Amino acid sequence: METVETRKPARETGTPVNSRLLILARVASWGFIACAVIGLIWGVYYGIGQLFYSSNPHFTIKQVNIRIEQGIVTEDFVRRHLELTEGEANLYESEPAELRQRLLEIPLIQEADVRRIVPGTLQLTIYGRTPVACLVKPSGRLVDADGVVVMPPAGTPAAKLPIIAGIADLDSYATGEKLTHAGAMAALDFLRQARGHPKGNYLDVHIVQVHKDQLRVYLRPNAASMIQANAVVTLPQDDLEKSFHRLFYILDEHIGNREPVTRIDLTYDRVPVNR
């Protein structure tokens, strides 16, 4: 007689859907706990910061030292822009990096360094833009050696700067914007080379006029270099170094011969000089 062995089906422990829900519930629980811990840590950190730093009267700003290393920006201008007043703000209310960024947004400022000196001193070192020329418009805008357009602070004495003329689209450049006009940049390059040349004191530049692919430089009289009133030097915009070499060679000749000069045209290979 054969015996038939029968087995009971295994008891199901749960469906796949219930397992996934259980996993999700556990993940959510751990996520909630992690967020709570992070929030608690941040709250303790913020509370300690408020208690010991930004709300602590011991760190009230008692002195703001502003050192202007270069440029025409003024200490009063910087104070008004940052709204800094001794005895009111806390040294830890603003981060030095934030204050520096606010300073660099001012077109007159090229670089800045901001430091806290505990318990109550804020040290600002400002490197402002130094204008090298003015733009021939009634707005009074100036331009630095990098071609950045700036407006001098109110009350700044008028400086005796060369005038850059002959730029048709000058009104399209806003304060803080950099000139892109090729002729304007050539004019700035001419002024830069004149300032840096050992004989640059020969030239007292009044106007640099941009004209097509040339520069027309109008000079003030200079007895030492025999340059007469309204003397004009015409030169190509390219290869200014070569033009400078030729220009000072001609001037040296006329200084040696005591011959006055009213016009020099450097666009020719042979330089005509009108006396």
C-alpha positions as CSV (number, residue, x, y, z in Angstrom):
1,M,0.0,0.0,0.0
2,E,1.5,3.3,-1.1
3,T,1.6,6.3,1.1
4,V,1.0,9.7,-0.5
5,E,2.9,12.5,1.2
6,T,1.2,15.8,1.2
7,R,2.7,19.2,2.3
8,K,1.0,22.3,3.4
9,P,1.7,25.5,1.5
10,A,4.2,27.8,3.2
11,R,2.6,30.6,5.1
12,E,3.0,34.0,3.4
13,T,4.8,36.5,5.5
14,G,3.8,39.6,3.6
15,T,3.3,41.1,0.2
16,P,6.0,43.0,-1.8
17,V,3.9,46.1,-1.5
18,N,3.9,46.0,2.3
19,S,7.6,45.5,2.3
20,R,8.2,48.6,0.2
21,L,6.0,50.7,2.5
22,L,7.9,49.5,5.5
23,I,11.2,50.5,3.9
24,L,9.8,53.9,3.0
25,A,8.5,54.5,6.5
26,R,11.9,53.7,7.9
27,V,13.7,56.0,5.5
28,A,11.3,58.8,6.3
29,S,11.7,58.3,10.0
30,W,15.5,58.5,9.7
31,G,15.2,61.5,7.4
32,F,13.0,63.3,10.0
33,I,15.5,62.4,12.8
34,A,18.4,63.7,10.7
35,C,16.6,67.0,9.9
36,A,15.7,67.4,13.5
37,V,19.3,66.9,14.6
38,I,20.6,69.3,11.9
39,G,18.0,71.9,12.9
40,L,19.0,71.5,16.6
41,I,22.7,72.0,15.8
42,W,22.0,75.0,13.6
43,G,19.8,76.5,16.3
44,V,22.5,76.0,19.0
45,Y,25.1,77.5,16.6
46,Y,22.9,80.5,15.7
47,G,22.0,81.1,19.3
48,I,25.6,81.0,20.5
49,G,26.5,83.4,17.6
50,Q,23.8,85.8,18.6
51,L,24.6,85.5,22.3
52,F,28.4,85.8,22.1
53,Y,29.0,87.7,18.8
54,S,26.4,89.6,16.7
55,S,24.2,90.6,19.6
56,N,27.0,91.1,22.0
57,P,27.5,94.8,22.8
58,H,31.2,94.1,23.4
59,F,31.6,93.8,19.6
60,T,29.9,97.1,18.7
61,I,31.9,98.9,16.0
62,K,33.7,101.7,17.8
63,Q,36.0,102.6,15.0
64,V,36.0,102.4,11.2
65,N,39.5,102.8,9.7
66,I,39.3,103.6,5.9
67,R,42.7,103.8,4.1
68,I,42.6,105.0,0.5
69,E,45.7,103.7,-1.2
70,Q,45.0,105.2,-4.6
71,G,42.4,106.7,-6.8
72,I,39.9,109.6,-6.4
73,V,37.3,107.8,-4.2
74,T,36.9,109.5,-0.8
75,E,36.5,108.2,2.7
76,D,33.2,109.9,3.1
77,F,31.9,108.3,-0.2
78,V,32.8,104.9,1.1
79,R,31.1,105.5,4.5
80,R,27.9,106.7,2.9
81,H,27.8,103.7,0.4
82,L,28.3,101.1,3.2
83,E,26.2,103.1,5.7
84,L,28.9,102.7,8.4
85,T,28.4,104.6,11.7
86,E,30.5,104.0,14.7
87,G,28.6,103.0,17.9
88,E,25.7,101.4,16.0
89,A,26.5,98.3,14.0
90,N,28.0,95.1,15.3
91,L,31.3,93.8,14.0
92,Y,29.8,90.4,13.3
93,E,26.6,91.5,11.6
94,S,28.3,91.4,8.1
95,E,30.9,89.2,6.8
96,P,34.1,90.8,5.4
97,A,33.6,89.0,2.1
98,E,30.1,90.6,1.8
99,L,31.4,94.1,2.5
100,R,34.2,93.6,0.0
101,Q,31.8,92.6,-2.7
102,R,29.6,95.7,-2.0
103,L,32.7,97.8,-2.3
104,L,33.7,96.2,-5.6
105,E,30.3,97.1,-7.1
106,I,31.3,100.7,-6.9
107,P,32.9,101.7,-10.3
108,L,35.4,104.0,-8.6
109,I,36.9,101.1,-6.6
110,Q,39.2,98.6,-8.3
111,E,40.1,96.4,-5.3
112,A,39.4,96.4,-1.6
113,D,40.5,94.5,1.6
114,V,38.1,94.3,4.6
115,R,39.2,93.0,8.0
116,R,37.8,92.7,11.5
117,I,40.0,93.8,14.4
118,V,38.4,92.6,17.6
119,P,36.8,93.9,19.7
120,G,35.4,96.8,17.7
121,T,37.4,98.0,14.7
122,L,36.6,97.5,11.0
123,Q,39.6,98.0,8.8
124,L,39.0,98.9,5.1
125,T,41.8,99.3,2.6
126,I,40.7,100.8,-0.7
127,Y,42.4,100.7,-4.1
128,G,40.5,103.2,-6.2
129,R,40.6,103.8,-9.9
130,T,42.9,106.6,-11.0
131,P,41.6,108.6,-14.0
132,V,44.1,109.3,-16.7
133,A,41.8,111.2,-19.1
134,C,38.4,112.8,-19.4
135,L,35.8,112.1,-22.1
136,V,34.8,115.1,-24.1
137,K,31.2,115.3,-23.0
138,P,29.4,117.7,-20.6
139,S,28.7,114.8,-18.2
140,G,32.2,115.1,-16.7
141,R,33.0,111.4,-16.9
142,L,36.5,110.2,-16.6
143,V,38.3,107.0,-17.7
144,D,41.1,105.1,-16.0
145,A,44.1,103.3,-17.6
146,D,42.0,100.1,-18.1
147,G,39.3,102.0,-20.0
148,V,36.7,101.9,-17.2
149,V,34.4,104.9,-17.2
150,V,34.0,106.6,-13.8
151,M,32.3,109.6,-12.3
152,P,34.2,111.6,-9.7
153,P,32.6,112.0,-6.3
154,A,30.7,115.2,-5.8
155,G,33.0,118.0,-4.7
156,T,36.1,116.5,-6.3
157,P,38.3,119.3,-7.6
158,A,38.6,119.3,-11.4
159,A,41.8,117.6,-12.5
160,K,44.0,118.7,-15.4
161,L,43.7,115.6,-17.5
162,P,44.1,115.0,-21.2
163,I,40.8,114.9,-23.2
164,I,39.9,112.0,-25.4
165,A,37.8,113.1,-28.4
166,G,36.4,111.8,-31.6
167,I,34.5,108.8,-30.3
168,A,31.0,108.7,-31.9
169,D,29.3,106.2,-29.6
170,L,30.5,107.7,-26.3
171,D,27.0,108.0,-24.9
172,S,26.5,104.3,-25.1
173,Y,29.1,103.6,-22.3
174,A,27.6,103.7,-18.8
175,T,29.5,104.5,-15.6
176,G,31.5,101.4,-14.6
177,E,31.6,100.0,-18.1
178,K,34.8,99.4,-20.0
179,L,35.5,101.2,-23.3
180,T,35.7,98.8,-26.2
181,H,36.3,101.4,-29.0
182,A,39.6,100.5,-30.7
183,G,40.5,104.2,-31.2
184,A,39.8,105.0,-27.5
185,M,42.0,102.2,-26.3
186,A,44.8,103.3,-28.7
187,A,44.5,106.8,-27.1
188,L,44.8,105.3,-23.6
189,D,47.8,103.3,-24.8
190,F,49.4,106.5,-26.1
191,L,48.9,108.2,-22.8
192,R,50.3,105.1,-20.9
193,Q,53.4,105.0,-23.0
194,A,53.9,108.8,-22.7
195,R,53.7,108.5,-18.9
196,G,56.1,105.7,-18.7
197,H,58.7,107.0,-21.2
198,P,61.9,108.5,-19.8
199,K,61.3,111.6,-21.9
200,G,57.6,111.7,-21.4
201,N,57.9,115.1,-19.7
202,Y,58.5,116.5,-23.2
203,L,54.7,116.0,-23.9
204,D,52.0,118.0,-22.1
205,V,49.0,116.4,-23.7
206,H,45.9,118.5,-24.1
207,I,43.7,116.5,-26.5
208,V,44.0,113.1,-28.1
209,Q,41.6,113.0,-31.0
210,V,40.7,109.7,-32.5
211,H,40.4,110.1,-36.3
212,K,39.9,106.9,-38.4
213,D,43.0,104.8,-38.0
214,Q,45.1,107.8,-36.7
215,L,45.6,109.7,-33.5
216,R,45.9,113.5,-33.5
217,V,47.6,114.6,-30.3
218,Y,47.3,118.3,-29.5
219,L,50.0,119.5,-27.1
220,R,50.3,122.4,-24.6
221,P,53.4,124.6,-25.0
222,N,56.6,123.2,-23.5
223,A,59.7,125.5,-23.7
224,A,62.0,122.7,-22.6
225,S,61.1,120.5,-25.6
226,M,60.6,123.4,-28.1
227,I,56.9,122.5,-28.5
228,Q,54.7,125.5,-29.4
229,A,51.1,126.2,-28.4
230,N,48.6,124.0,-30.1
231,A,51.3,121.8,-31.6
232,V,49.9,118.6,-33.1
233,V,51.4,115.2,-33.5
234,T,49.7,112.8,-36.0
235,L,50.5,109.1,-35.7
236,P,49.0,105.7,-36.7
237,Q,47.1,103.8,-34.0
238,D,49.2,100.7,-34.5
239,D,52.8,100.2,-33.5
240,L,52.9,103.1,-31.1
241,E,56.3,102.0,-29.7
242,K,57.9,102.7,-33.1
243,S,56.1,106.0,-33.3
244,F,57.3,107.1,-29.9
245,H,60.9,106.2,-30.9
246,R,60.7,108.4,-34.0
247,L,58.9,111.2,-32.1
248,F,61.5,111.6,-29.4
249,Y,64.3,111.4,-32.0
250,I,62.8,114.3,-33.8
251,L,62.2,116.3,-30.6
252,D,65.8,115.7,-29.4
253,E,67.0,117.1,-32.7
254,H,65.0,120.3,-32.4
255,I,65.9,120.7,-28.7
256,G,69.6,120.5,-29.7
257,N,69.1,123.0,-32.6
258,R,66.7,125.2,-30.5
259,E,64.1,125.0,-33.3
260,P,60.4,125.3,-32.3
261,V,58.0,122.6,-33.5
262,T,54.3,123.1,-34.3
263,R,53.5,119.9,-36.2
264,I,54.9,116.4,-36.6
265,D,53.4,113.8,-38.9
266,L,54.5,110.3,-38.0
267,T,52.3,108.6,-40.6
268,Y,55.0,109.1,-43.2
269,D,58.3,107.1,-43.3
270,R,60.1,110.4,-43.7
271,V,58.9,112.6,-40.9
272,P,57.9,116.2,-42.0
273,V,58.3,118.8,-39.3
274,N,56.8,122.2,-39.6
275,R,58.6,124.9,-37.7
